[in-house]
Amino acid sequence: MSRNTKTQKNSRSNHSMHIKCDRYILNFTIAMAIFGAIMIFDASVYKANESFQDPFHFLKLQMIWLLLGAIFAITMYFWDYKKLLKLSPIIFAFTIISLIAVLIFAPEINGSRRWFSIGNLPQIQPAEFAKIAVILYLSRWLGAKKNLSSHSTNDFRNIFFKTLISFCILISLIILPIFLEPDLGTTVIIAITAFAMFFATSDEKKHRRYTALVLILVFLPLGLIASILEPYRIKRIATFMHLLVTGEVSDPQQTGYQIQQILIGIGSGGLFGTGFGQSRQRFGYLVENTAFTDSIFAVILEEIGFLGGTILVGSWILFLWRGLKIAENAPDKQGRMLALGITVWLTLQAFINMAANIGLIPLTGIPLPLLTYGGSSTIVTLIGIGILLNVSKHSSKNINEK
């Protein structure tokens, strides 16, 4: 074969690899990051002026997080995910150590121990990094498991429950310290993502039925224990149930204050919104810094209205579809688990945040990916998307042609 022929073949191969990167996921990420930065500035300008006399304070920090996240995402994109998975046990172990360190050494802020900083560096929230650490480790671990369909019923049950016990122990090493911080929202996100990955490891109906049963049995006592340890959660649930049944917010000056202000903002937005920069709820009505963190979706709905919010939700639904297609077309089981885990994690987190902000579920402290202000959340989200794009470029089919 001539040198020119080899060069042309390599050129075609490189071009083919390039176009296999899922363009929707890439464009979605860029658009959401830009839109998120704009909305964070809009929602934080009052607080930034009040606390720092600089309306761009939080925007500047968010741009730093986006830059760092982009560097990590590009690194993850070009780093073969199979080599990354080989490091997953080290990443998993380091994450467990950091979560324990937070419980021991981190200062208590608003009754929780979730953040710590080294010197003058910004605060780090290890629970955010635990999301990607769990997905990486489970992708390697579950990807190496053989399908149970060839086994008899008795062998299936024995192997399944032995695997399930090992799986639950592994997950407990991560979610227990997060639960004790306490951070129930992140605990739920990690647990559901992990069980979704376990659920998808086999096509066996028995496997999926048992997995669903265990998931229910895990979350019922988990929710009960959380309510006992933190009584305010019962008040939140009671407020939500009252809103669900009567359509009115109970105790609007106390436990119902935040959801009351959120609904006022959404109601003000109506169908088309009040317009960019016209939100009233950002001016200190939403508690603490939630206007540009946990409740930013309410500010977005107030300014762009129901139609704009529908487009935003639809964009996440398309993200879910594209992510699942990447998982379906992944070249191996580990890649499939990796793409599935990242897709479930990000869309689940987005939908829980948005659902809480429109009163469909009780309020949580879960950030909205790419739209909520925050260093750890932004960086980890971009790392996850970088890995997802990595898997997409190795896809067995070119999803961009579909």
C-alpha positions in Angstrom: 0.0 0.0 0.0 1.4 3.4 -1.0 2.1 6.2 1.5 -0.7 8.4 -0.1 -3.2 5.6 0.2 -2.3 5.1 3.9 -2.6 8.8 4.5 -6.0 9.0 2.9 -7.2 6.0 4.9 -6.0 7.5 8.1 -7.6 10.8 7.2 -10.9 9.1 6.5 -10.6 7.2 9.8 -9.9 10.4 11.8 -12.7 12.2 10.1 -15.1 9.3 10.9 -14.0 9.3 14.5 -14.6 13.1 14.6 -18.1 13.1 13.3 -19.1 10.2 15.6 -19.0 12.5 18.6 -22.6 13.2 19.4 -23.2 16.8 18.1 -26.5 17.2 20.0 -24.9 16.5 23.4 -22.0 18.9 22.5 -24.2 21.7 21.3 -26.6 21.2 24.2 -23.7 21.5 26.7 -22.3 24.7 25.1 -25.8 26.3 24.9 -26.7 25.4 28.4 -23.4 26.6 29.8 -23.8 30.0 28.1 -27.5 30.3 29.0 -26.7 29.2 32.6 -23.9 31.9 33.0 -26.3 34.6 31.7 -29.1 33.5 34.1 -26.7 33.2 37.1 -25.6 36.8 36.5 -29.2 37.9 36.2 -30.3 36.0 39.3 -27.3 36.9 41.5 -26.8 40.6 40.6 -28.8 41.8 43.7 -26.9 39.5 46.1 -23.6 40.3 44.5 -24.2 44.1 44.8 -25.4 43.7 48.4 -22.5 41.5 49.6 -19.6 42.4 47.4 -20.4 45.7 45.7 -19.7 43.9 42.4 -22.7 42.8 40.2 -20.4 40.4 38.3 -19.0 38.7 41.4 -20.8 35.3 41.0 -20.6 35.4 37.2 -16.8 35.8 37.4 -16.6 32.7 39.7 -18.9 30.7 37.5 -16.8 31.5 34.4 -13.8 30.1 36.3 -15.7 26.9 37.1 -16.8 26.6 33.5 -13.2 27.1 32.2 -11.9 24.5 34.6 -14.7 22.1 33.8 -14.1 22.6 30.1 -10.4 21.7 30.5 -11.4 18.5 32.4 -14.1 17.7 29.9 -11.7 18.0 26.9 -9.2 15.8 28.8 -11.9 13.2 29.4 -12.9 13.3 25.8 -9.5 12.5 24.5 -8.6 10.0 27.2 -9.7 6.6 26.2 -12.5 5.7 28.7 -11.2 2.1 29.0 -7.9 3.5 30.4 -10.0 5.7 32.7 -12.0 2.8 34.0 -8.8 1.0 35.0 -8.2 3.9 37.5 -11.7 3.7 38.9 -10.8 1.7 42.0 -8.3 4.3 43.0 -10.8 7.1 42.3 -13.5 5.2 44.3 -11.2 4.7 47.3 -10.0 8.3 47.3 -13.7 9.5 47.2 -14.6 7.4 50.2 -11.6 8.8 52.1 -12.6 12.4 51.2 -16.2 11.8 52.3 -15.1 10.5 55.7 -12.7 13.5 56.0 -15.6 15.9 55.4 -17.6 14.3 58.3 -14.6 14.6 60.6 -12.8 17.9 59.6 -15.3 20.0 57.7 -16.9 23.0 59.5 -20.6 22.7 60.2 -22.6 25.1 57.9 -26.4 25.3 58.4 -26.4 22.0 60.3 -24.5 20.1 57.6 -20.9 19.1 57.0 -20.5 19.0 53.2 -17.7 21.4 52.2 -14.1 21.9 53.0 -11.4 24.1 51.6 -7.6 23.9 51.6 -5.9 27.2 52.4 -7.4 30.0 50.3 -8.8 27.7 47.7 -12.6 27.7 47.1 -14.7 25.2 48.9 -15.0 21.7 47.5 -18.0 19.4 47.9 -16.8 15.8 47.7 -20.4 14.4 47.4 -20.6 15.9 43.9 -17.4 14.1 42.8 -18.8 10.9 44.4 -21.5 10.8 41.6 -18.9 10.3 38.8 -16.7 8.1 41.0 -19.6 5.6 41.6 -20.5 5.6 37.9 -16.9 4.9 36.9 -16.4 2.1 39.4 -19.8 0.4 38.7 -19.2 0.6 35.0 -16.0 -1.4 35.4 -17.5 -3.8 38.0 -20.8 -4.5 36.4 -19.3 -4.5 32.9 -17.2 -7.5 33.9 -20.2 -9.5 35.1 -21.6 -12.2 32.9 -25.2 -12.3 31.9 -27.3 -14.6 34.1 -29.7 -15.8 31.4 -27.8 -19.0 30.8 -28.2 -20.2 34.4 -31.0 -22.3 35.9 -33.5 -20.7 38.2 -31.7 -21.7 41.4 -28.3 -20.7 40.1 -29.8 -17.5 38.9 -31.1 -16.6 42.4 -27.9 -17.6 44.1 -25.7 -15.6 41.7 -28.1 -12.7 41.6 -28.3 -12.2 45.4 -24.6 -12.7 45.9 -24.0 -10.0 43.3 -26.7 -7.8 44.8 -25.2 -8.1 48.3 -21.7 -7.1 46.9 -23.3 -4.3 45.0 -25.2 -2.9 48.1 -22.0 -3.0 50.1 -20.1 -1.1 47.5 -22.8 1.6 47.2 -23.2 1.9 51.0 -19.5 2.8 51.3 -20.3 6.0 49.3 -23.9 6.9 50.2 -23.6 6.3 54.0 -21.2 9.1 54.7 -23.2 11.4 52.3 -26.4 10.5 54.1 -24.7 11.4 57.4 -23.6 14.8 56.2 -26.7 15.0 55.9 -27.4 15.3 52.1 -30.4 13.2 51.3 -30.8 14.6 47.8 -27.4 13.5 46.6 -27.9 10.2 48.4 -31.1 9.6 46.4 -29.4 10.6 43.1 -26.5 8.2 43.6 -28.6 5.4 44.8 -31.1 5.6 41.9 -28.4 6.0 39.3 -26.5 2.9 40.7 -29.7 0.8 40.8 -30.5 1.9 37.2 -27.1 0.6 36.1 -27.6 -2.7 38.0 -31.1 -3.0 36.6 -29.7 -2.7 33.0 -27.0 -5.3 33.4 -29.3 -8.1 32.3 -32.3 -8.6 30.1 -33.7 -11.1 32.5 -37.2 -10.2 33.8 -36.4 -11.9 37.1 -33.2 -9.8 37.4 -35.1 -6.5 36.9 -38.0 -7.5 39.1 -35.7 -8.3 42.0 -33.8 -5.1 41.5 -36.9 -3.0 41.5 -38.1 -4.7 44.7 -34.7 -4.1 46.5 -34.8 -0.5 45.4 -38.2 0.0 47.1 -37.0 -1.8 50.2 -33.9 0.4 50.4 -35.7 3.8 49.9 -38.6 3.2 52.3 -36.4 2.8 55.4 -33.9 5.4 54.1 -36.7 8.0 53.9 -38.0 7.0 57.4 -34.6 7.3 59.0 -33.9 10.6 57.3 -37.2 12.0 58.6 -36.5 10.8 62.2 -32.9 12.3 62.1 -34.0 15.5 60.5 -37.6 16.5 61.6 -37.7 19.4 59.2 -38.0 16.9 56.3 -41.4 15.8 57.7 -42.5 19.5 57.7 -41.4 19.8 54.1 -43.4 16.7 53.1 -46.4 17.9 55.0 -46.2 21.3 53.2 -46.0 19.6 49.9 -48.9 17.3 50.6 -51.0 20.2 51.7 -50.2 22.0 48.5 -50.9 18.9 46.4 -54.3 18.3 48.0 -55.6 21.9 48.5 -53.6 23.9 46.0 -52.6 26.3 48.7 -49.3 26.7 50.6 -49.5 26.0 54.4 -47.5 28.1 56.8 -46.3 30.6 54.2 -44.1 32.4 56.7 -42.2 29.4 57.9 -41.8 26.0 56.2 -44.0 27.0 53.2 -42.2 30.3 52.6 -39.8 29.2 49.9 -42.3 27.3 47.8 -44.7 30.2 48.2 -42.1 32.6 46.7 -41.3 30.2 44.0 -44.9 29.8 42.9 -45.4 33.6 43.0 -42.5 34.0 40.7 -43.7 31.3 38.3 -47.2 32.7 38.3 -45.8 36.2 37.5 -44.1 34.7 34.5 -47.3 33.4 32.9 -47.1 32.1 29.3 -44.3 34.3 27.9 -42.5 35.5 31.0 -41.7 39.0 32.4 -38.6 39.3 30.2 -34.9 39.0 30.9 -33.8 40.9 34.0 -37.4 41.5 35.1 -37.6 38.9 37.9 -38.7 40.2 41.2 -38.1 37.1 43.2 -34.3 37.4 42.8 -34.4 40.6 45.0 -34.1 38.7 48.2 -37.5 37.0 48.3 -36.0 33.6 47.7 -34.1 32.5 50.8 -30.4 32.9 51.1 -28.6 32.4 47.7 -31.2 30.0 46.2 -32.2 32.5 43.4 -29.0 31.5 41.5 -28.5 28.1 43.0 -31.2 25.6 43.9 -34.2 27.7 42.8 -32.8 29.3 39.6 -35.4 27.4 37.6 -38.1 29.4 39.3 -36.3 32.7 38.2 -35.9 31.3 34.7 -39.6 30.5 34.5 -40.5 33.9 35.8 -38.5 35.6 33.0 -39.0 33.3 30.0 -42.4 31.9 31.0 -44.1 28.6 30.5 -43.2 28.3 26.8 -39.5 29.0 27.5 -39.6 26.5 30.4 -41.2 23.9 28.1 -38.3 24.3 25.6 -35.8 23.9 28.4 -37.5 20.7 29.7 -37.8 19.4 26.1 -34.0 20.0 25.7 -33.3 17.7 28.6 -35.7 15.0 27.2 -33.7 15.1 24.0 -30.5 14.8 26.1 -31.9 11.7 27.7 -32.8 10.2 24.4 -29.4 10.9 22.9 -27.6 9.6 26.0 -29.5 6.3 25.9 -28.7 6.0 22.1 -25.0 6.4 23.0 -25.4 3.7 25.6 -27.2 1.4 23.1 -24.5 1.8 20.5 -21.5 1.6 22.8 -18.8 -0.8 21.7 -18.7 -2.8 24.9 -20.7 -3.4 28.1 -18.5 -1.2 30.2 -19.0 1.7 27.8 -22.7 1.0 27.8 -22.8 1.1 31.6 -20.8 4.3 31.6 -23.0 6.2 29.1 -26.2 4.9 30.8 -25.0 6.0 34.3 -24.0 9.5 33.2 -27.2 10.0 31.3 -29.4 8.8 34.1 -27.5 10.8 36.7 -27.7 14.2 34.9 -31.3 13.9 33.6 -32.6 12.6 36.9 -30.9 15.5 38.7 -32.3 18.0 36.2 -35.9 16.6 36.4 -35.9 16.4 40.2 -34.7 20.0 40.5 -37.3 21.3 38.0 -40.1 19.2 39.5 -39.3 20.6 43.0 -39.4 24.1 41.7 -42.9 23.8 40.3 -44.3 22.0 43.3 -44.5 18.5 41.9 -42.3 17.0 44.6 -41.0 18.4 48.0 -38.1 20.9 47.8 -34.6 19.5 47.6 -31.1 20.9 47.6 -30.2 19.3 44.3 -28.6 21.6 41.7 -29.8 22.0 38.1 -26.9 20.8 35.9 -25.2 23.6 33.9 -27.7 26.2 35.2 -27.0 26.3 38.9 -24.1 28.3 40.3 -21.5 26.2 42.0 -17.9 25.0 41.4 -18.1 21.3 42.3 -21.4 20.8 40.5 -20.3 22.6 37.4 -16.9 20.8 37.1 -18.3 17.4 37.8 -21.1 17.8 35.3 -18.7 18.8 32.5 -16.4 15.9 33.4 -19.4 13.5 33.0 -20.4 15.0 29.7 -16.8 14.8 28.5 -16.8 11.1 29.3 -20.2 10.6 27.6 -18.9 12.3 24.4 -15.8 10.0 24.7 -18.1 6.9 24.6 -20.1 8.4 21.7 -17.1 8.7 19.4 -16.4 5.0 19.9 -20.1 4.2 19.1 -20.8 1.2 16.8 -23.1 3.4 14.8 -23.0 7.1 13.9 -25.8 8.6 15.9 -25.5 11.9 14.1 -27.0 10.3 11.0 -30.1 9.2 12.8 
